Amino acid sequence: MSSRQRVGAVAVVMIACAIAVSASEKKEFNYTVGPKASITINNQFGPVSVKPSTANQVIVTAILQSNKVEVDDSKIGDRVELKSHLLPGASPDNARVEYEVLVPADASVSMHSTNGPLRAEQLHGDLTLEGDTATMEVHDVSDSHVHVNSLNGPITLTNIHNGHVEISSVGGEVVLNSVSGPLVSVTSTSGKIHYDGDFGTGGDYKLTSHTGDIEAIIPADASFDVIAKSMRGDVQNDFPLQPKKHITFVPEKGRSFVGTAGKAASSVLLRTVSGKIRLKKR
Amino acid sequence: MTCTDFQNKLPDMIDGEAAGEHAAHLKACAVCSDLVADLRAISTGAKVLCAADEPSPRVWANIQRALEVEGLVRTPRQAGGVLIPARRHWAPAWLVAVAALGLVGFGILIYQNRSAQPIPVAKETPAITTVATEPAAVADDDQQILAQLSPAMRTTYENNLKDVNAFIKDAEESLAQNPNDEEARHFLMDAYQQKATVYELAMDRTQ
């Protein structure tokens, strides 16, 4: 390529970038809300990221990809709603909106996006995340109900304490790192479920799949009762379990196991139709 | 000795007496002694039932054929069939007895219904009928939902519905084969919950 051609190529790229930048639009919204406000963000295409604000403010920054989409907002009492409104000619590419949202840490947040990603961190209000293929990440959340519904997007929850966690995923992998609370329930059809944590204290943990494998990695000092069953897959237990004094069914070698670790502080149920189950010591 | 150790030896004790440490555990553990008492009662009842009401081999063959037609059992791959399963060395005898009793009751119910009038089994046993009757309705519902989605999303949802329907079908078949199995019931509930999630997401997309 000659130097003239190179200059031409660079110019074309710069012009394209300039057009793209000029086509996108940045909008900001500010609201003052009371305690335990409710925030809903419906974004058909594009990411939503939610973090805590420093005061009782909801601060939204939305970057709109083109004029084929606009943001509808409303505030009624302490309920704030934002919605990407698709206009004629909208497509997944040109109707993309990027939301950065700061909310009071105790706010309840509900967010939806087809392709995401969806992220929430350092909050302690209730959280609902819904998406089709969106990657979903929630971390450093406590004292919250965390509900996640997904078709195929990978879901990762990290450092969730005292959570009431319910996840329903058809095909996406579900990864839980240091997730504990009174209820942790994951149901997946074909996605894998991976739990790395200590099953907390006094919690009810249910990990269920149809064909997806289930793996739990537990520290040696964890305290729980476990029942693991695979109707057609294999089960493997590398964790030193004590036999339970009373059991309601006879385990079938290779298909199920039952046992107790420590003082049986939490109840753990791992079950799958044809996936594999593996319980490992960290 | 733990309950697990004891119950692993349970089949050998149903028709005989416990000895040594098994006898000591049986005496000390109320749960295991109740279990043994129940199983002995079932075992005795099964013998009486067999002597009094054993249908002819032709009845069994008809029941098996009907179950296969309904799609509730698969054609057996080995001699002995589904209704007269070959005993596996690891299967506890008491489980086989309980399963056989359940199957006998289920089979007689179906047989009586069929001989009284030619109505589908589905009408008498709603928990099981879904396997035989639901696919068409399910397909209709699925198609209605899919028709409202954009073409770009339709394939994704179609594939997910296929997976979830397979989950439901599996769970229904398990429950049909083991109507008293709590796990199978939970699986079915979970599978339907998954389907509800897919429908909910799909409806959100159509608003």
Interface residues (C-beta under 8 A of the other chain):
Chain A: P92 H112 T114 E130 D132 T133 N149 L151 N152 S168 V170 G171 T187 T189 S190 T208 H210 K229 M231 P243 K244 K245 H246 I247 V250 P251 E252 K253 V258 R271 V273 S274
Chain B: T2 C3 T4 D5 Q7 N8 L10 V31 W90 P92 L95 A152 M153 T156 Y157 N160 D163 V164 A166 F167 D170 A171 S174 E183 H186 F187 D190 A191 Q193 Q194 T197 V198 E200 L201 D204 R205
